[in-house]
Amino acid sequence: MTTDTVGRFERSLVDLEVGVERASAADASERIDSMLDDPAVGVPLPFEDVAQPESVDTNPTGDDLAEARTGVTPATFAIAEYGTVAIESRPDGDEPVSLYPDRHVAVVAASDVVDDIGASFERLESAFAAGNSIVFATGRSATADMGSLVHGVHGPGSVDVLVLEDR
């Protein structure tokens, strides 16, 4: 990962109409909180010194998930070329938390942003070896199945990414 890789990732996100912010680990919880539409659900964040804001329910029921307006998850890594975040399907519920609410906030460490899909293969191999699958999320949900382009039908209609500057 280079500074240019993170910059390329941020430019790709902007092109996809995805909100993007950077924050230090010390400021991350406050920044996540500012991105939320309540009620919010999430999963524990695996980053040292970074916790979900208190308003994020990290042990949601099915009903909580259905009512949530925002889902907050870590991204295992990100691909700069496409503005893609890789959401691991872990027992904590990362996948449904990233897909069901209208808004998804993904948190990724700058050191976990890779340049292109080829650079992600080693990370994919590690996730698969652990028995997990990966969902590649590129921008907000969009479909034109029934005519004109509609956002938010098969997933979140709004996406924000918080890039952690230090880890």
N, C-alpha and C positions, 0 to 999 in steps of 0.2 A: 504494500500500500504506500502510495506517495500522496503528498498534498494535492498534486494534480489529479490523482485518481478520485479523491474525495470531491474535488471541484467538478470533475466530469460527472460524478454521481449526482451532485446537486443540480447541475445544469440539465441532466436527463430528467430529474424529478420535476423541475420547473416546466420543461417541455410537456410533461404529462399532466400538468395542472395539479401537482402534488405539493402540499406545503412542506417546507424543509427549514429546520432550525438547527443550530449547533449549540451545545452547552457543555460545560464541564460536568464531571460526575457530581460535584458538590451542588450544582444548580439544577441538576436534571429533574428531580422530583417536582420542584416548583415550576419548571418549564412544562413538564407533562401536565401538571394540574391546569396550567393556562390553556392547554389545547383541548380540554375535555368539554363535552356536552353531557351533563348528568341525565340519567344515572350512567355510571361507567363500571365496566367489568374489566378484569385483566388477569394475568398470571404473574407469579413472582418473577422479578427481573434478575438474571444471573450475573449481573455486573457488580463488582465490588463497590461499596459505598453508594449504590443507587437503589432506591426503594420506590415502590409505587406510592403515589399520594394516598393519604388516608381515605379519600373519597372513592377510591377504586376498590371494588369488591373483588378480592382475589380467590374467593371460594364460592363462585356463583352457582345457583341452581339453574335448572333449565328455564324456569320462569324468569329469573334474573337476567339470563342471557337474552331471552325473547324481548324483554322490556328495555334492555340497555341501548343507549344512544351512541356510546363510545366503547370500543374495545382496545386495550393497550397490551401489546406483546413485545417481547424482544425479537429481533431479527438475528438469526444465527450468523448470517453474513449478507452482503449486498453486492450487486453487480453494477458497476458504474456505467458500462456501455448502454444498458437498457433502463436504468433507474429501477431495478428489480430488488425487492427484499425477499430473503429466503426465510420462511416461517416454518420452523420444525414442528412436526406433529408429535408433541410430547404428551405424556399422561396428564400434565397440568392443564391441558385444554387450549393450547396456543391456536390451533387451527380454527375451531369454532369461534373463539374470542376475536380472531382477526376477520372472520367472514360474516357473522350474523349482524352485529350492530351497524348502523348507518355510517359511522365514522370509525376508521382504524388509525391508531397511532402506533407506529413501529419505532422501536428504539434500537439503534445499531451503533456499535463502537466504530470510530473512524478506522481503527486498525483491522476491522473486519470487512472493509470495503475492498473488493477485488476489481481488477480492471475489466475482465471479460468472462464469458462463460467457461472458457478453457481453464482459467485460473481458479474456478470454483470446484473443479472435479475432486481435488483432494478433500475439500470440506464436505462435499456430498458423500464421498466414500466413508468418511468418519461417521456421519449421521446414519448412513445405511448400515454400517457395521454395528451401531448401537441399537439397531432395530427400529429406527425412526424413519419417517418419510419427510419430505420437504415440499412445501407449497411455494411456488414462485409467484409472487404478487407484483405485478407491474402496473402501477397506477390504480385508478379507481375502476370499479366494475363498469363495464359497458357492453351493451348488446344492441344489435339491430335485427334481431330475430323476427320482429313483427312490423318492420318498416323503418322508421327513422331511429337514429341513435338515441338510446336511453341509458342513463347512468344509475347505478345502484340497485339493479334488479337481482343480479346473481352474486352480490357481495356489497362491500361498502361503496357508497356514492361519494364519499369524501375520505381522503387519505392524507396523513401528515407523517413525516419522518423526523425524528430527533437523532442527530448524529452526536455521539459522545466524543468530545475532543480528547479526553484522557481516560486511561483505563489502567 
